[in-house]
Structures are given as structure tokens and as C-alpha cells.
Amino acid sequence: MSQYINQVAVYQLIQEVGDENVPFLFGIFCDELDEFIDTLSTQPEIEKVREISHCIKSSAGSFGADKLASMAIHIEEKAKQKQYDWVTHNISEFVNIARGTELAYRQFLVK
């Protein structure tokens, strides 16, 4: 599929929720990512970054967006530890991975 989508996880999700429900769920996931990307692009307070990364970690993990889930885990951990410099330095990479993930899932929906 792509570097952003774990094909095995997607097929497992299809088995669990049914093929007809996946486009709806991926649509919600993409819409949420879009909102999170917008918020992260405004350089929010570290607590907001932690909240967003927590939400992304959960949903990305559920939908097979492993690269994004992994980065969200790191961002959340560093934000909890109040490592402002690390979070500030890596937030643009987080946003880029989120954008790539959103695009990959939207393209998957078109297929």
C-alpha cells in the first residue's frame, strides 16, 4: 500500500468491522487528522500537543497507521516529561507524517 498504511492491520480491521464500514471509519480518521494538523500548525501549548498526540496514537494504532502511531507515542512521552525543546524540534516531522498519513488514507478511500 504505502509507507503510511500497514496492510495487515487494514485487512484485520476489514475482518473485524466489515468491508462496508471501513470507508466511513477512515473518513472520520482523515477528518480528525486534518483538524489535528491544523491545530499543531499553530504551535499550541505543550499540554495541547500531548492531548493531540494521545488521540492520534490511539486512532492511528487502530487503523494501521504505524508510522504515525509511533511518532505520536514519542511526542506524547516527551510532552509528558515537559521536554519542550525536543517537542518543538520534532513537531514539524510529526505534522509531516500526519499529512502523509492523511493523504495515503484518502487515496486508499478512492480505490
Order of alpha helices (4+ residues) and beta strands (2+ residues): alpha-alpha-alpha-alpha-alpha
